[in-house]
């Protein structure tokens, strides 16, 4: 008897045709992006203070991805708009020349792994791991704090690199 494969093929999100709005040369976009960041930070802060840690983790990931997309544009790497964080990190590793940013990208990649576990494995049981969902969720506070710290450091290092590159 012939076996059939009824599994659906997992397709990545369609990011073709989507381009990030660029603040460079467009002050209104820059103002909108600053406003969006302010609102996103406020949402993350409110959620964190209320003891909801998954929301800030997701928000910080989005903001980190936005910073990496922007830096890839600085480095003339095309077609990286709206890509998953892992893809952005993979593109950054060979293209980034600034050592401080390269070192930070490695830390972001490690954080990405903990973030993935926090968001996707809270209800899953791994053989030999007796952590409860409550214990896993308690760890999310640290993951959110680390995401916030990495975002701030990435933003700082990108700004520093751009200032240095403009002087060259």
BELPERA-V586075 format. One record per residue. N is the residue number from 0. SS is DSSP state (alpha for helix, beta for strand, coil for the rest). PHI is phi as a letter, one per 30 degrees, with the letter a starting at -180 (999 if undefined). Layout:
# BELPERA-V586075
{{N:SS:PHI} {N:SS:PHI}}
This chain:
# BELPERA-V586075
{{0:coil:999} {1:coil:d} {2:coil:d} {3:coil:c} {4:coil:c} {5:coil:c} {6:coil:d} {7:coil:d} {8:coil:d} {9:coil:d} {10:coil:c} {11:coil:d} {12:coil:e} {13:coil:d} {14:coil:c} {15:coil:d} {16:coil:i} {17:coil:c} {18:coil:c} {19:coil:d} {20:coil:d} {21:coil:c} {22:coil:d} {23:coil:e} {24:coil:i} {25:coil:b} {26:alpha:e} {27:alpha:d} {28:alpha:d} {29:alpha:e} {30:alpha:d} {31:alpha:d} {32:alpha:d} {33:alpha:d} {34:alpha:d} {35:alpha:d} {36:alpha:d} {37:alpha:d} {38:alpha:d} {39:alpha:d} {40:alpha:d} {41:alpha:d} {42:alpha:d} {43:alpha:d} {44:alpha:d} {45:alpha:d} {46:alpha:d} {47:alpha:d} {48:alpha:d} {49:coil:d} {50:coil:i} {51:coil:c} {52:alpha:c} {53:alpha:d} {54:alpha:d} {55:alpha:d} {56:alpha:e} {57:alpha:d} {58:alpha:d} {59:alpha:d} {60:alpha:d} {61:alpha:d} {62:alpha:d} {63:alpha:d} {64:alpha:d} {65:alpha:d} {66:alpha:d} {67:alpha:d} {68:alpha:e} {69:alpha:d} {70:alpha:d} {71:alpha:d} {72:alpha:d} {73:alpha:e} {74:coil:d} {75:coil:i} {76:coil:c} {77:coil:c} {78:coil:i} {79:coil:c} {80:coil:d} {81:coil:i} {82:coil:c} {83:coil:d} {84:alpha:e} {85:alpha:d} {86:alpha:d} {87:alpha:d} {88:alpha:d} {89:alpha:d} {90:alpha:d} {91:alpha:d} {92:alpha:e} {93:alpha:d} {94:alpha:c} {95:coil:d} {96:coil:c} {97:coil:d} {98:alpha:d} {99:alpha:d} {100:alpha:d} {101:alpha:e} {102:alpha:d} {103:alpha:d} {104:alpha:d} {105:alpha:d} {106:alpha:d} {107:alpha:d} {108:alpha:d} {109:alpha:d} {110:alpha:d} {111:alpha:e} {112:alpha:d} {113:alpha:d} {114:alpha:d} {115:alpha:d} {116:alpha:d} {117:alpha:d} {118:alpha:d} {119:alpha:c} {120:coil:b} {121:coil:d} {122:coil:c} {123:coil:c} {124:coil:c} {125:coil:c} {126:coil:e} {127:coil:i} {128:coil:c} {129:coil:c} {130:coil:d} {131:coil:d} {132:alpha:e} {133:alpha:d} {134:alpha:d} {135:alpha:d} {136:alpha:d} {137:alpha:d} {138:alpha:d} {139:alpha:d} {140:alpha:d} {141:alpha:d} {142:alpha:d} {143:alpha:d} {144:alpha:d} {145:alpha:d} {146:alpha:d} {147:alpha:d} {148:alpha:d} {149:alpha:d} {150:alpha:d} {151:alpha:d} {152:alpha:d} {153:alpha:d} {154:alpha:e} {155:alpha:d} {156:alpha:d} {157:alpha:d} {158:alpha:d} {159:alpha:d} {160:alpha:d} {161:alpha:d} {162:alpha:e} {163:alpha:d} {164:alpha:d} {165:alpha:d} {166:alpha:d} {167:coil:d}}
